[in-house]
């Protein structure tokens, strides 16, 4: 992590969950976040399904992380919205005005319903919050600001998109996607809102692909931790470069040895008829 930050010098760091999965949680998060704090780099934290399996449960964990300096999504709990550290953050352009949006979403952990086993899905109130927040941004600006969304558990559309060989992609599927069994409509809401141009998740630790689906990039990062890359082989991190004033971004995976792979400009070039 330190080598990546020193080489890339990013303006923002996003932790996409399953970061500290054992006790003592506070000590683990202190160490992980210190790499950002020491460099005075703002950062966003989203939780995975394993982060609250130590000595701090999800709410207490969010409250502790929210005390840290340089955290951007500091609101622990939005009233009436499930999950913690959900946020819609604006990226300021050189003209001092909002130029893009960063959505941070808590994809939660495991289903509590007997009819829907496995991983949890975005709650209805989270989907409604996104739709209302996106509409609010759209009403404030003459056109939808380009947006990126970050969360942990991939949507069911990830598998659908990658299985369709007609969808353009880069990177590798090293393991099967593990989305929730229930589709609560978050992808459709983002598609209809028209602002999200890319979403980025963790969860499936060795996948590092990006696939285009209805003109939205569905992407993974790359597992930063050593010892868990039993299939991918090398730790890495995804780097994303926004383009001011345009609905596009450049992204690649920077691996531990400094090699940059799977570089791509998104959207992909239009297909010739």
N, C-alpha and C positions, 0 to 999 in steps of 0.2 A: 504494500500500500504506500509506504513512504517513497519507494523508488518511483512508483507511478506518478505520485503527486509532484515530486521534484522534477520529473521529466516533462509532464504535461502542463503543470501550473494552471489548473482549471479555475474557473470562476465559481463553480458550484459542484459539490459532491452529493450524490444520492446513494444512500444505503437502502437496498431493496430487500431486506429481511433475511432471517436465519443467520443473524450476525453473531449473537452471543446466546448459545443454547444450553449452557450449564451454569450452575452456581459456582462462585458468587457473581450474580448478574452485574452489580454495580462496578466491581473491579474490572470485569470484562469490557463493559461499555466505556469505562474510564480510559482503558488502553486503546480501544478502537477509535474513539472520538478524538483522542489526544493528537492523532496524526493530522486531523483537520484543524483543531484548535491551535496547535503549535504553529501552524502556517497561516492562521487567520483566514481560513477559507470557509465561507458559508456552506452549510450542508443541510440536507433533508433526510429524515429518517422515516422509513416505513417498516413495519414489523412483518415477520413471516410466521408460519405456523409453529415454529419451534422456539421462538424467542422467549415466550412466557412459560417455558417448561422448567425453569430454574427456581430460584427462591423469590422472585418477584413476578407477580401476575401482571396481566397486560396493562391495567390502569395504573398500578404503582410504577411499572416500568416506564410508561409514557410520562408520568409525573416526574420521574427522576431525570429522564433524558431532556425534558423541557427546561430543566434548571441549567443546562449546559450552555456556555457561550457559543455564538455563531450558528446555533440551530435556527433555521428559518421558519419551519412549521411548528411554532411554539404552542398553539392552542391545543390543549390536551384533548378536549371533548367538545365537539360542536353540538349544542342542544338539539335533541331529536334526531341525531344522526348516529348510526351504529359505528363502532370502531373508534380508534384513537389516532390522533395526529393527522386526520384528514385535512387537506388544505388545498386552496387554489391560490397560487402565487404568481405575481406578474414579474416579468423580466423587463427591466427598463432599457430603452434604446438610447442611442447617443443624443437624441433630441429631448431626453428627459421624460418621455411618454412611454407607457406600457407598449412593448413590442411583441410579447409572447406570453403564454401562460404555462405554468408548471402545475399539474394536478398531482398531489400526493394522496394515495388512497390506501386504507387499511383493508386488505382482502381477507382479514380475519384468519381463523385456523381450521376448526373442524365443525361439521354439521352437528347440531343438537337435536335434529329431527330423526325419528326412527325410519321415516320413509325416504330420507335422503342421506345416505351414509357417505363417509369419506370427507373430503375437504369442503370447507364452507364456500359460500358464494356471496356476492355483494347483496346486501339487504335492500329491500325496496326503498327504504328511506335514503340510502346512499345513492341509489340511482336517481331518485327524485332530487336530491341535493345537487348532484352533478348537473342534471338538466336545468334546474333553476339557476345555478351559478353560471353555467355556460350562457344561458339566455340573458342573464344580467350583464355579462361582459359584452355580448353582442348588441345589447341595447345601448350600451355606453359608447361603443365605437362604431364607426361607419360600416365596418365589415368585421367578420370574425377574426380574432387574433389567432395566429397559429399556436397550437398547444401540443405539449407532450404529457403523457400520463405515466406515472410510476407506481407500481404495486408489486406484490410478491407472487401470488398464485395466478397462473395464466388463465385466461378465459377459455371456454370450450372452443371458441373460434380458432384458437392456435392450431389445434389438431386438424380441424376442417381445412384451414388454409394450407397447411404443409402437406396434407394428403393429396391436395389437388395440384397435380404437376403443371397445370397451366398458370399457376401463380408464380411470379418471379421471386427469387430468393437468393440469399448468400449465407454462408455459414453451414453448420452441420447439426443434424439431429442425432445426438449420441444416445439418447434414451427416450422412451415414450413420454409424452406430455402427461401430467397429472392434474388436470383441471377438475373443478367440481362437477358432480353429476348433473346438477341443476343449473340451467341457464336463466339468469334473472334479468337479462336484457341490457347489460352495461355496454356491450359492443354496439348494439343497435342504437342506443341512446347517444353514444359518441359519434356514430356515423351520421345520425340525423342532425346532431348539433353542428357538425361541420367544422369544428375547430381542431379536434385532435388529429394530428397527422402521424403520430407514432406512439406506441405504448411499449414499456420496457419492464420485464419481470425477472424474478430469480427462480426459486423453488426447484426446478429440475436442474440440478447443479452442473451438469456437464453440457447441456445444450447451449449453443452460442449463435443460433441462426437469427436471421431477419427475413420475414416473408411478407409480401405485399398482399393485402386482402381488402378489396373495395377501396383502393387508394390509401389505405392506412397501413403503416408498418407495424407488424406484430413481431417483437424482438425480445431476445434474452440478452443479459449481460454476459459475463464470463466469471466463473467462480474465482473469487479472490483468495480463498483459503487454500493452503497446501494440504496434501494428504487426502483430499476428497476428489481430486481430479483423476479418478481411477480409470476413466475412459478418455477424457479430453487430453490428459497428459501434462498440460501446463496451466498454471494460474494466469489470470488476466483480468482486465477491466475494460468495459466499453466506454469509449470516448464519443461524445456527441458535440458537434459544432453547429450552432444555429446560424442562419443567415438573416441578418436584419432586413426587415421589409419584404421578406419573401416567405412563402409557405414551403420551405425546404430545409434540409439539414444534411450534413456530412457525418458519417459515423464509421468507426472501425474498432477492432479489438486490439488493445495493446497488451502483449504478453510479458511475462516476468523478465524475459531476456531482452526486452525492448523491441522485439519484432512487432510490426503492425500488419494485421491480417484482416481480410474481409472488408476492406474499405469500399464504401458505396455512397453515392449521392442519392438522396431520396427526395422526391419521388423518382422512380426509375424513368428513363427516357420513354416517351410515348412510343407504343408499338406502331410500326409502319403497316399501313393497310395493304 
